[in-house]
Amino acid sequence: MQLYYYVDKHAGYNDNHVVHATGCPFLPSDGARRFLGTFYTATAAIQQARKFYSSAMGCEHCCPVAVKKSLTTQHSVALKHMVQL
Ligand SMILES: [Zn+2]
């Protein structure tokens, strides 16, 4: 199922920009979020968010933590970039 995904414009704790899906109770208000697009997976949404914020990460509530594992293997370049920050 495709969902609308947004990224928080303001960095949260650890300077991360959190990605949320539509319907998440932690979704920022209209002015505080950037629309990413519609995606089938949270992983794809986070990948898109990293084009704007290299420190983007998935919300633990609406974007399952397990996503991080696949990011480690498939997007090592993005992670390398994060380490440099
Ligand atoms: Zn969320």
PDB file of the backbone (N, CA, C, O) and the ligand in Angstrom, with CONECT records:
HET     ZN  A 101       1
ATOM      1  N   MET A   1       0.846  -1.204   0.000  1.00  0.00           N
ATOM      2  CA  MET A   1       0.000   0.000   0.000  1.00  0.00           C
ATOM      3  C   MET A   1       0.878   1.248   0.000  1.00  0.00           C
ATOM      4  O   MET A   1       1.822   1.354   0.783  1.00  0.00           O
ATOM      5  N   GLN A   2       0.561   2.181  -0.874  1.00  0.00           N
ATOM      6  CA  GLN A   2       1.324   3.418  -0.933  1.00  0.00           C
ATOM      7  C   GLN A   2       0.851   4.412   0.112  1.00  0.00           C
ATOM      8  O   GLN A   2      -0.348   4.540   0.359  1.00  0.00           O
ATOM      9  N   LEU A   3       1.784   5.109   0.717  1.00  0.00           N
ATOM     10  CA  LEU A   3       1.456   6.122   1.717  1.00  0.00           C
ATOM     11  C   LEU A   3       2.153   7.428   1.361  1.00  0.00           C
ATOM     12  O   LEU A   3       3.155   7.446   0.645  1.00  0.00           O
ATOM     13  N   TYR A   4       1.601   8.514   1.879  1.00  0.00           N
ATOM     14  CA  TYR A   4       2.261   9.810   1.731  1.00  0.00           C
ATOM     15  C   TYR A   4       3.298   9.917   2.835  1.00  0.00           C
ATOM     16  O   TYR A   4       3.031   9.590   3.991  1.00  0.00           O
ATOM     17  N   TYR A   5       4.474  10.375   2.465  1.00  0.00           N
ATOM     18  CA  TYR A   5       5.533  10.526   3.469  1.00  0.00           C
ATOM     19  C   TYR A   5       6.002  11.972   3.548  1.00  0.00           C
ATOM     20  O   TYR A   5       6.027  12.698   2.555  1.00  0.00           O
ATOM     21  N   TYR A   6       6.370  12.362   4.755  1.00  0.00           N
ATOM     22  CA  TYR A   6       6.845  13.723   5.018  1.00  0.00           C
ATOM     23  C   TYR A   6       8.117  13.643   5.855  1.00  0.00           C
ATOM     24  O   TYR A   6       8.347  12.667   6.568  1.00  0.00           O
ATOM     25  N   VAL A   7       8.943  14.694   5.755  1.00  0.00           N
ATOM     26  CA  VAL A   7      10.113  14.768   6.630  1.00  0.00           C
ATOM     27  C   VAL A   7      10.005  16.047   7.453  1.00  0.00           C
ATOM     28  O   VAL A   7       9.614  17.097   6.943  1.00  0.00           O
ATOM     29  N   ASP A   8      10.350  15.944   8.705  1.00  0.00           N
ATOM     30  CA  ASP A   8      10.318  17.087   9.616  1.00  0.00           C
ATOM     31  C   ASP A   8      11.402  18.076   9.184  1.00  0.00           C
ATOM     32  O   ASP A   8      12.565  17.701   9.034  1.00  0.00           O
ATOM     33  N   LYS A   9      11.015  19.352   8.984  1.00  0.00           N
ATOM     34  CA  LYS A   9      11.999  20.360   8.555  1.00  0.00           C
ATOM     35  C   LYS A   9      12.977  20.695   9.674  1.00  0.00           C
ATOM     36  O   LYS A   9      14.092  21.151   9.425  1.00  0.00           O
ATOM     37  N   HIS A  10      12.549  20.467  10.891  1.00  0.00           N
ATOM     38  CA  HIS A  10      13.395  20.806  12.037  1.00  0.00           C
ATOM     39  C   HIS A  10      14.088  19.559  12.572  1.00  0.00           C
ATOM     40  O   HIS A  10      13.454  18.524  12.778  1.00  0.00           O
ATOM     41  N   ALA A  11      15.365  19.668  12.791  1.00  0.00           N
ATOM     42  CA  ALA A  11      16.119  18.539  13.315  1.00  0.00           C
ATOM     43  C   ALA A  11      15.677  18.244  14.742  1.00  0.00           C
ATOM     44  O   ALA A  11      15.459  19.146  15.551  1.00  0.00           O
ATOM     45  N   GLY A  12      15.554  16.966  15.018  1.00  0.00           N
ATOM     46  CA  GLY A  12      15.170  16.554  16.359  1.00  0.00           C
ATOM     47  C   GLY A  12      16.398  16.242  17.181  1.00  0.00           C
ATOM     48  O   GLY A  12      17.476  16.786  16.942  1.00  0.00           O
ATOM     49  N   TYR A  13      16.230  15.363  18.151  1.00  0.00           N
ATOM     50  CA  TYR A  13      17.380  14.986  18.964  1.00  0.00           C
ATOM     51  C   TYR A  13      18.416  14.309  18.064  1.00  0.00           C
ATOM     52  O   TYR A  13      18.046  13.655  17.089  1.00  0.00           O
ATOM     53  N   ASN A  14      19.680  14.453  18.369  1.00  0.00           N
ATOM     54  CA  ASN A  14      20.786  13.920  17.569  1.00  0.00           C
ATOM     55  C   ASN A  14      20.849  14.538  16.175  1.00  0.00           C
ATOM     56  O   ASN A  14      21.467  13.971  15.273  1.00  0.00           O
ATOM     57  N   ASP A  15      20.205  15.713  15.988  1.00  0.00           N
ATOM     58  CA  ASP A  15      20.232  16.391  14.690  1.00  0.00           C
ATOM     59  C   ASP A  15      19.620  15.581  13.558  1.00  0.00           C
ATOM     60  O   ASP A  15      19.999  15.753  12.399  1.00  0.00           O
ATOM     61  N   ASN A  16      18.694  14.715  13.873  1.00  0.00           N
ATOM     62  CA  ASN A  16      18.060  13.916  12.836  1.00  0.00           C
ATOM     63  C   ASN A  16      16.773  14.561  12.351  1.00  0.00           C
ATOM     64  O   ASN A  16      16.028  15.168  13.120  1.00  0.00           O
ATOM     65  N   HIS A  17      16.531  14.413  11.050  1.00  0.00           N
ATOM     66  CA  HIS A  17      15.263  14.862  10.489  1.00  0.00           C
ATOM     67  C   HIS A  17      14.406  13.611  10.340  1.00  0.00           C
ATOM     68  O   HIS A  17      14.747  12.698   9.589  1.00  0.00           O
ATOM     69  N   VAL A  18      13.309  13.580  11.053  1.00  0.00           N
ATOM     70  CA  VAL A  18      12.515  12.365  11.119  1.00  0.00           C
ATOM     71  C   VAL A  18      11.480  12.295   9.999  1.00  0.00           C
ATOM     72  O   VAL A  18      10.774  13.263   9.717  1.00  0.00           O
ATOM     73  N   VAL A  19      11.411  11.121   9.367  1.00  0.00           N
ATOM     74  CA  VAL A  19      10.450  10.865   8.291  1.00  0.00           C
ATOM     75  C   VAL A  19       9.187  10.238   8.885  1.00  0.00           C
ATOM     76  O   VAL A  19       9.265   9.308   9.688  1.00  0.00           O
ATOM     77  N   HIS A  20       8.013  10.761   8.479  1.00  0.00           N
ATOM     78  CA  HIS A  20       6.739  10.239   8.956  1.00  0.00           C
ATOM     79  C   HIS A  20       5.828   9.885   7.792  1.00  0.00           C
ATOM     80  O   HIS A  20       5.939  10.445   6.701  1.00  0.00           O
ATOM     81  N   ALA A  21       4.925   8.943   8.044  1.00  0.00           N
ATOM     82  CA  ALA A  21       3.910   8.585   7.061  1.00  0.00           C
ATOM     83  C   ALA A  21       2.597   9.261   7.459  1.00  0.00           C
ATOM     84  O   ALA A  21       2.398   9.619   8.620  1.00  0.00           O
ATOM     85  N   THR A  22       1.714   9.429   6.490  1.00  0.00           N
ATOM     86  CA  THR A  22       0.400   9.992   6.768  1.00  0.00           C
ATOM     87  C   THR A  22      -0.278   9.203   7.879  1.00  0.00           C
ATOM     88  O   THR A  22      -0.226   7.973   7.903  1.00  0.00           O
ATOM     89  N   GLY A  23      -0.913   9.921   8.796  1.00  0.00           N
ATOM     90  CA  GLY A  23      -1.657   9.249   9.850  1.00  0.00           C
ATOM     91  C   GLY A  23      -0.853   9.034  11.115  1.00  0.00           C
ATOM     92  O   GLY A  23      -1.410   8.633  12.137  1.00  0.00           O
ATOM     93  N   CYS A  24       0.436   9.290  11.069  1.00  0.00           N
ATOM     94  CA  CYS A  24       1.256   9.138  12.273  1.00  0.00           C
ATOM     95  C   CYS A  24       0.888  10.228  13.272  1.00  0.00           C
ATOM     96  O   CYS A  24       0.771  11.395  12.896  1.00  0.00           O
ATOM     97  N   PRO A  25       0.705   9.862  14.546  1.00  0.00           N
ATOM     98  CA  PRO A  25       0.364  10.866  15.562  1.00  0.00           C
ATOM     99  C   PRO A  25       1.485  11.873  15.804  1.00  0.00           C
ATOM    100  O   PRO A  25       1.249  12.921  16.405  1.00  0.00           O
ATOM    101  N   PHE A  26       2.691  11.572  15.349  1.00  0.00           N
ATOM    102  CA  PHE A  26       3.829  12.474  15.567  1.00  0.00           C
ATOM    103  C   PHE A  26       4.134  13.319  14.339  1.00  0.00           C
ATOM    104  O   PHE A  26       5.136  14.034  14.301  1.00  0.00           O
ATOM    105  N   LEU A  27       3.272  13.234  13.340  1.00  0.00           N
ATOM    106  CA  LEU A  27       3.469  14.013  12.111  1.00  0.00           C
ATOM    107  C   LEU A  27       3.486  15.510  12.457  1.00  0.00           C
ATOM    108  O   LEU A  27       2.580  16.001  13.130  1.00  0.00           O
ATOM    109  N   PRO A  28       4.523  16.237  11.994  1.00  0.00           N
ATOM    110  CA  PRO A  28       4.597  17.686  12.275  1.00  0.00           C
ATOM    111  C   PRO A  28       3.466  18.443  11.573  1.00  0.00           C
ATOM    112  O   PRO A  28       2.865  17.924  10.632  1.00  0.00           O
ATOM    113  N   SER A  29       3.177  19.657  12.022  1.00  0.00           N
ATOM    114  CA  SER A  29       2.128  20.464  11.403  1.00  0.00           C
ATOM    115  C   SER A  29       2.541  20.848   9.979  1.00  0.00           C
ATOM    116  O   SER A  29       3.707  20.718   9.609  1.00  0.00           O
ATOM    117  N   ASP A  30       1.578  21.319   9.189  1.00  0.00           N
ATOM    118  CA  ASP A  30       1.810  21.643   7.777  1.00  0.00           C
ATOM    119  C   ASP A  30       3.067  22.460   7.518  1.00  0.00           C
ATOM    120  O   ASP A  30       3.839  22.148   6.611  1.00  0.00           O
ATOM    121  N   GLY A  31       3.273  23.504   8.312  1.00  0.00           N
ATOM    122  CA  GLY A  31       4.397  24.400   8.083  1.00  0.00           C
ATOM    123  C   GLY A  31       5.744  23.823   8.482  1.00  0.00           C
ATOM    124  O   GLY A  31       6.790  24.342   8.092  1.00  0.00           O
ATOM    125  N   ALA A  32       5.717  22.766   9.248  1.00  0.00           N
ATOM    126  CA  ALA A  32       6.966  22.224   9.795  1.00  0.00           C
ATOM    127  C   ALA A  32       7.427  20.949   9.110  1.00  0.00           C
ATOM    128  O   ALA A  32       8.371  20.304   9.563  1.00  0.00           O
ATOM    129  N   ARG A  33       6.761  20.584   8.017  1.00  0.00           N
ATOM    130  CA  ARG A  33       7.150  19.351   7.344  1.00  0.00           C
ATOM    131  C   ARG A  33       7.290  19.586   5.844  1.00  0.00           C
ATOM    132  O   ARG A  33       6.689  20.499   5.279  1.00  0.00           O
ATOM    133  N   ARG A  34       8.096  18.741   5.219  1.00  0.00           N
ATOM    134  CA  ARG A  34       8.294  18.814   3.778  1.00  0.00           C
ATOM    135  C   ARG A  34       7.724  17.524   3.173  1.00  0.00           C
ATOM    136  O   ARG A  34       8.035  16.420   3.620  1.00  0.00           O
ATOM    137  N   PHE A  35       6.893  17.690   2.156  1.00  0.00           N
ATOM    138  CA  PHE A  35       6.296  16.529   1.503  1.00  0.00           C
ATOM    139  C   PHE A  35       7.343  15.807   0.663  1.00  0.00           C
ATOM    140  O   PHE A  35       8.048  16.436  -0.126  1.00  0.00           O
ATOM    141  N   LEU A  36       7.446  14.502   0.827  1.00  0.00           N
ATOM    142  CA  LEU A  36       8.446  13.722   0.089  1.00  0.00           C
ATOM    143  C   LEU A  36       7.863  13.056  -1.147  1.00  0.00           C
ATOM    144  O   LEU A  36       8.525  12.967  -2.181  1.00  0.00           O
ATOM    145  N   GLY A  37       6.620  12.586  -1.039  1.00  0.00           N
ATOM    146  CA  GLY A  37       5.990  11.884  -2.143  1.00  0.00           C
ATOM    147  C   GLY A  37       5.258  10.665  -1.623  1.00  0.00           C
ATOM    148  O   GLY A  37       5.100  10.490  -0.415  1.00  0.00           O
ATOM    149  N   THR A  38       4.812   9.823  -2.541  1.00  0.00           N
ATOM    150  CA  THR A  38       4.142   8.587  -2.138  1.00  0.00           C
ATOM    151  C   THR A  38       5.095   7.427  -2.380  1.00  0.00           C
ATOM    152  O   THR A  38       5.714   7.322  -3.439  1.00  0.00           O
ATOM    153  N   PHE A  39       5.200   6.567  -1.393  1.00  0.00           N
ATOM    154  CA  PHE A  39       6.127   5.439  -1.486  1.00  0.00           C
ATOM    155  C   PHE A  39       5.462   4.167  -0.957  1.00  0.00           C
ATOM    156  O   PHE A  39       4.548   4.218  -0.134  1.00  0.00           O
ATOM    157  N   TYR A  40       5.945   3.031  -1.450  1.00  0.00           N
ATOM    158  CA  TYR A  40       5.437   1.749  -0.978  1.00  0.00           C
ATOM    159  C   TYR A  40       6.114   1.325   0.319  1.00  0.00           C
ATOM    160  O   TYR A  40       5.544   0.576   1.111  1.00  0.00           O
ATOM    161  N   THR A  41       7.333   1.810   0.529  1.00  0.00           N
ATOM    162  CA  THR A  41       8.066   1.415   1.726  1.00  0.00           C
ATOM    163  C   THR A  41       8.669   2.628   2.427  1.00  0.00           C
ATOM    164  O   THR A  41       8.966   3.642   1.795  1.00  0.00           O
ATOM    165  N   ALA A  42       8.840   2.511   3.714  1.00  0.00           N
ATOM    166  CA  ALA A  42       9.471   3.572   4.487  1.00  0.00           C
ATOM    167  C   ALA A  42      10.911   3.766   4.032  1.00  0.00           C
ATOM    168  O   ALA A  42      11.432   4.882   4.044  1.00  0.00           O
ATOM    169  N   THR A  43      11.547   2.671   3.632  1.00  0.00           N
ATOM    170  CA  THR A  43      12.934   2.741   3.174  1.00  0.00           C
ATOM    171  C   THR A  43      13.073   3.705   1.997  1.00  0.00           C
ATOM    172  O   THR A  43      13.992   4.523   1.956  1.00  0.00           O
ATOM    173  N   ALA A  44      12.155   3.599   1.046  1.00  0.00           N
ATOM    174  CA  ALA A  44      12.195   4.469  -0.130  1.00  0.00           C
ATOM    175  C   ALA A  44      11.977   5.927   0.261  1.00  0.00           C
ATOM    176  O   ALA A  44      12.593   6.832  -0.303  1.00  0.00           O
ATOM    177  N   ALA A  45      11.099   6.142   1.229  1.00  0.00           N
ATOM    178  CA  ALA A  45      10.814   7.505   1.681  1.00  0.00           C
ATOM    179  C   ALA A  45      12.034   8.110   2.374  1.00  0.00           C
ATOM    180  O   ALA A  45      12.351   9.282   2.173  1.00  0.00           O
ATOM    181  N   ILE A  46      12.705   7.314   3.179  1.00  0.00           N
ATOM    182  CA  ILE A  46      13.889   7.797   3.891  1.00  0.00           C
ATOM    183  C   ILE A  46      15.006   8.109   2.897  1.00  0.00           C
ATOM    184  O   ILE A  46      15.746   9.081   3.049  1.00  0.00           O
ATOM    185  N   GLN A  47      15.106   7.257   1.877  1.00  0.00           N
ATOM    186  CA  GLN A  47      16.108   7.477   0.831  1.00  0.00           C
ATOM    187  C   GLN A  47      15.871   8.836   0.167  1.00  0.00           C
ATOM    188  O   GLN A  47      16.813   9.588  -0.083  1.00  0.00           O
ATOM    189  N   GLN A  48      14.614   9.135  -0.113  1.00  0.00           N
ATOM    190  CA  GLN A  48      14.252  10.408  -0.724  1.00  0.00           C
ATOM    191  C   GLN A  48      14.558  11.564   0.236  1.00  0.00           C
ATOM    192  O   GLN A  48      15.084  12.599  -0.172  1.00  0.00           O
ATOM    193  N   ALA A  49      14.225  11.376   1.499  1.00  0.00           N
ATOM    194  CA  ALA A  49      14.454  12.418   2.508  1.00  0.00           C
ATOM    195  C   ALA A  49      15.934  12.758   2.619  1.00  0.00           C
ATOM    196  O   ALA A  49      16.288  13.899   2.914  1.00  0.00           O
ATOM    197  N   ARG A  50      16.798  11.779   2.385  1.00  0.00           N
ATOM    198  CA  ARG A  50      18.238  12.001   2.520  1.00  0.00           C
ATOM    199  C   ARG A  50      18.798  12.860   1.397  1.00  0.00           C
ATOM    200  O   ARG A  50      19.947  13.297   1.460  1.00  0.00           O
ATOM    201  N   LYS A  51      17.982  13.107   0.360  1.00  0.00           N
ATOM    202  CA  LYS A  51      18.408  14.035  -0.678  1.00  0.00           C
ATOM    203  C   LYS A  51      18.333  15.462  -0.134  1.00  0.00           C
ATOM    204  O   LYS A  51      19.038  16.354  -0.606  1.00  0.00           O
ATOM    205  N   PHE A  52      17.465  15.664   0.870  1.00  0.00           N
ATOM    206  CA  PHE A  52      17.328  16.984   1.492  1.00  0.00           C
ATOM    207  C   PHE A  52      18.139  17.071   2.773  1.00  0.00           C
ATOM    208  O   PHE A  52      18.823  18.061   3.035  1.00  0.00           O
ATOM    209  N   TYR A  53      18.047  16.015   3.560  1.00  0.00           N
ATOM    210  CA  TYR A  53      18.738  15.988   4.855  1.00  0.00           C
ATOM    211  C   TYR A  53      19.492  14.665   4.973  1.00  0.00           C
ATOM    212  O   TYR A  53      18.877  13.603   5.065  1.00  0.00           O
ATOM    213  N   SER A  54      20.806  14.728   4.971  1.00  0.00           N
ATOM    214  CA  SER A  54      21.587  13.493   5.004  1.00  0.00           C
ATOM    215  C   SER A  54      21.410  12.735   6.313  1.00  0.00           C
ATOM    216  O   SER A  54      21.739  11.553   6.406  1.00  0.00           O
ATOM    217  N   SER A  55      20.888  13.422   7.317  1.00  0.00           N
ATOM    218  CA  SER A  55      20.703  12.760   8.610  1.00  0.00           C
ATOM    219  C   SER A  55      19.271  12.274   8.810  1.00  0.00           C
ATOM    220  O   SER A  55      18.867  11.973   9.933  1.00  0.00           O
ATOM    221  N   ALA A  56      18.500  12.196   7.720  1.00  0.00           N
ATOM    222  CA  ALA A  56      17.112  11.751   7.833  1.00  0.00           C
ATOM    223  C   ALA A  56      17.032  10.310   8.332  1.00  0.00           C
ATOM    224  O   ALA A  56      17.852   9.463   7.976  1.00  0.00           O
ATOM    225  N   MET A  57      16.030  10.056   9.159  1.00  0.00           N
ATOM    226  CA  MET A  57      15.816   8.709   9.678  1.00  0.00           C
ATOM    227  C   MET A  57      14.322   8.475   9.841  1.00  0.00           C
ATOM    228  O   MET A  57      13.540   9.423   9.905  1.00  0.00           O
ATOM    229  N   GLY A  58      13.934   7.222   9.907  1.00  0.00           N
ATOM    230  CA  GLY A  58      12.531   6.900  10.023  1.00  0.00           C
ATOM    231  C   GLY A  58      12.006   7.071  11.440  1.00  0.00           C
ATOM    232  O   GLY A  58      12.715   6.803  12.411  1.00  0.00           O
ATOM    233  N   CYS A  59      10.756   7.519  11.554  1.00  0.00           N
ATOM    234  CA  CYS A  59      10.087   7.624  12.843  1.00  0.00           C
ATOM    235  C   CYS A  59       9.898   6.199  13.389  1.00  0.00           C
ATOM    236  O   CYS A  59       9.498   5.294  12.657  1.00  0.00           O
ATOM    237  N   GLU A  60      10.183   6.020  14.653  1.00  0.00           N
ATOM    238  CA  GLU A  60      10.068   4.678  15.225  1.00  0.00           C
ATOM    239  C   GLU A  60       8.620   4.198  15.291  1.00  0.00           C
ATOM    240  O   GLU A  60       8.346   3.000  15.352  1.00  0.00           O
ATOM    241  N   HIS A  61       7.717   5.149  15.277  1.00  0.00           N
ATOM    242  CA  HIS A  61       6.309   4.787  15.382  1.00  0.00           C
ATOM    243  C   HIS A  61       5.722   4.330  14.040  1.00  0.00           C
ATOM    244  O   HIS A  61       5.065   3.291  13.967  1.00  0.00           O
ATOM    245  N   CYS A  62       5.963   5.118  12.973  1.00  0.00           N
ATOM    246  CA  CYS A  62       5.327   4.806  11.683  1.00  0.00           C
ATOM    247  C   CYS A  62       6.284   4.208  10.655  1.00  0.00           C
ATOM    248  O   CYS A  62       5.836   3.641   9.659  1.00  0.00           O
ATOM    249  N   CYS A  63       7.576   4.323  10.874  1.00  0.00           N
ATOM    250  CA  CYS A  63       8.566   3.726   9.969  1.00  0.00           C
ATOM    251  C   CYS A  63       9.404   2.755  10.803  1.00  0.00           C
ATOM    252  O   CYS A  63      10.337   3.176  11.487  1.00  0.00           O
ATOM    253  N   PRO A  64       9.084   1.478  10.753  1.00  0.00           N
ATOM    254  CA  PRO A  64       9.709   0.468  11.604  1.00  0.00           C
ATOM    255  C   PRO A  64      11.226   0.530  11.652  1.00  0.00           C
ATOM    256  O   PRO A  64      11.883   0.798  10.646  1.00  0.00           O
ATOM    257  N   VAL A  65      11.766   0.282  12.822  1.00  0.00           N
ATOM    258  CA  VAL A  65      13.208   0.364  13.040  1.00  0.00           C
ATOM    259  C   VAL A  65      13.980  -0.632  12.178  1.00  0.00           C
ATOM    260  O   VAL A  65      15.142  -0.399  11.846  1.00  0.00           O
ATOM    261  N   ALA A  66      13.342  -1.731  11.820  1.00  0.00           N
ATOM    262  CA  ALA A  66      14.001  -2.761  11.013  1.00  0.00           C
ATOM    263  C   ALA A  66      14.510  -2.193   9.694  1.00  0.00           C
ATOM    264  O   ALA A  66      15.425  -2.745   9.082  1.00  0.00           O
ATOM    265  N   VAL A  67      13.910  -1.084   9.261  1.00  0.00           N
ATOM    266  CA  VAL A  67      14.316  -0.423   8.020  1.00  0.00           C
ATOM    267  C   VAL A  67      15.798  -0.074   8.037  1.00  0.00           C
ATOM    268  O   VAL A  67      16.465  -0.132   7.004  1.00  0.00           O
ATOM    269  N   LYS A  68      16.307   0.286   9.196  1.00  0.00           N
ATOM    270  CA  LYS A  68      17.707   0.695   9.310  1.00  0.00           C
ATOM    271  C   LYS A  68      18.658  -0.377   8.787  1.00  0.00           C
ATOM    272  O   LYS A  68      19.684  -0.060   8.184  1.00  0.00           O
ATOM    273  N   LYS A  69      18.324  -1.633   9.014  1.00  0.00           N
ATOM    274  CA  LYS A  69      19.203  -2.715   8.588  1.00  0.00           C
ATOM    275  C   LYS A  69      19.371  -2.735   7.073  1.00  0.00           C
ATOM    276  O   LYS A  69      20.490  -2.846   6.573  1.00  0.00           O
ATOM    277  N   SER A  70      18.268  -2.629   6.344  1.00  0.00           N
ATOM    278  CA  SER A  70      18.371  -2.675   4.896  1.00  0.00           C
ATOM    279  C   SER A  70      19.098  -1.434   4.379  1.00  0.00           C
ATOM    280  O   SER A  70      19.766  -1.485   3.346  1.00  0.00           O
ATOM    281  N   LEU A  71      18.966  -0.326   5.097  1.00  0.00           N
ATOM    282  CA  LEU A  71      19.675   0.876   4.674  1.00  0.00           C
ATOM    283  C   LEU A  71      21.181   0.667   4.800  1.00  0.00           C
ATOM    284  O   LEU A  71      21.957   1.161   3.982  1.00  0.00           O
ATOM    285  N   THR A  72      21.577  -0.056   5.814  1.00  0.00           N
ATOM    286  CA  THR A  72      23.004  -0.285   6.042  1.00  0.00           C
ATOM    287  C   THR A  72      23.625  -1.030   4.869  1.00  0.00           C
ATOM    288  O   THR A  72      24.741  -0.722   4.451  1.00  0.00           O
ATOM    289  N   THR A  73      22.906  -2.002   4.344  1.00  0.00           N
ATOM    290  CA  THR A  73      23.473  -2.800   3.271  1.00  0.00           C
ATOM    291  C   THR A  73      23.277  -2.171   1.897  1.00  0.00           C
ATOM    292  O   THR A  73      24.158  -2.263   1.043  1.00  0.00           O
ATOM    293  N   GLN A  74      22.118  -1.527   1.676  1.00  0.00           N
ATOM    294  CA  GLN A  74      21.824  -1.025   0.347  1.00  0.00           C
ATOM    295  C   GLN A  74      22.296   0.397   0.085  1.00  0.00           C
ATOM    296  O   GLN A  74      22.497   0.787  -1.065  1.00  0.00           O
ATOM    297  N   HIS A  75      22.474   1.170   1.149  1.00  0.00           N
ATOM    298  CA  HIS A  75      22.804   2.578   0.938  1.00  0.00           C
ATOM    299  C   HIS A  75      24.028   2.981   1.738  1.00  0.00           C
ATOM    300  O   HIS A  75      24.011   3.961   2.483  1.00  0.00           O
ATOM    301  N   SER A  76      25.080   2.211   1.571  1.00  0.00           N
ATOM    302  CA  SER A  76      26.292   2.477   2.340  1.00  0.00           C
ATOM    303  C   SER A  76      26.869   3.855   2.039  1.00  0.00           C
ATOM    304  O   SER A  76      27.540   4.450   2.881  1.00  0.00           O
ATOM    305  N   VAL A  77      26.607   4.356   0.844  1.00  0.00           N
ATOM    306  CA  VAL A  77      27.130   5.676   0.486  1.00  0.00           C
ATOM    307  C   VAL A  77      26.495   6.747   1.370  1.00  0.00           C
ATOM    308  O   VAL A  77      27.184   7.633   1.877  1.00  0.00           O
ATOM    309  N   ALA A  78      25.175   6.659   1.551  1.00  0.00           N
ATOM    310  CA  ALA A  78      24.470   7.626   2.380  1.00  0.00           C
ATOM    311  C   ALA A  78      24.979   7.556   3.819  1.00  0.00           C
ATOM    312  O   ALA A  78      25.154   8.583   4.475  1.00  0.00           O
ATOM    313  N   LEU A  79      25.212   6.351   4.295  1.00  0.00           N
ATOM    314  CA  LEU A  79      25.668   6.181   5.670  1.00  0.00           C
ATOM    315  C   LEU A  79      27.081   6.728   5.832  1.00  0.00           C
ATOM    316  O   LEU A  79      27.414   7.334   6.850  1.00  0.00           O
ATOM    317  N   LYS A  80      27.901   6.506   4.820  1.00  0.00           N
ATOM    318  CA  LYS A  80      29.265   7.011   4.852  1.00  0.00           C
ATOM    319  C   LYS A  80      29.213   8.526   4.987  1.00  0.00           C
ATOM    320  O   LYS A  80      29.974   9.127   5.746  1.00  0.00           O
ATOM    321  N   HIS A  81      28.301   9.127   4.237  1.00  0.00           N
ATOM    322  CA  HIS A  81      28.146  10.569   4.273  1.00  0.00           C
ATOM    323  C   HIS A  81      27.749  11.025   5.669  1.00  0.00           C
ATOM    324  O   HIS A  81      28.235  12.046   6.154  1.00  0.00           O
ATOM    325  N   MET A  82      26.872  10.275   6.309  1.00  0.00           N
ATOM    326  CA  MET A  82      26.419  10.611   7.653  1.00  0.00           C
ATOM    327  C   MET A  82      27.584  10.619   8.629  1.00  0.00           C
ATOM    328  O   MET A  82      27.687  11.494   9.490  1.00  0.00           O
ATOM    329  N   VAL A  83      28.460   9.631   8.482  1.00  0.00           N
ATOM    330  CA  VAL A  83      29.592   9.520   9.393  1.00  0.00           C
ATOM    331  C   VAL A  83      30.486  10.754   9.285  1.00  0.00           C
ATOM    332  O   VAL A  83      31.028  11.231  10.282  1.00  0.00           O
ATOM    333  N   GLN A  84      30.632  11.261   8.069  1.00  0.00           N
ATOM    334  CA  GLN A  84      31.477  12.433   7.882  1.00  0.00           C
ATOM    335  C   GLN A  84      30.894  13.660   8.564  1.00  0.00           C
ATOM    336  O   GLN A  84      31.627  14.570   8.950  1.00  0.00           O
ATOM    337  N   LEU A  85      29.575  13.685   8.711  1.00  0.00           N
ATOM    338  CA  LEU A  85      28.941  14.813   9.373  1.00  0.00           C
ATOM    339  C   LEU A  85      29.231  14.737  10.871  1.00  0.00           C
ATOM    340  O   LEU A  85      28.787  15.599  11.630  1.00  0.00           O
TER     341      LEU A  85
HETATM  342 ZN    ZN A 101       5.907   8.922  12.581  1.00  0.00          ZN2+
END
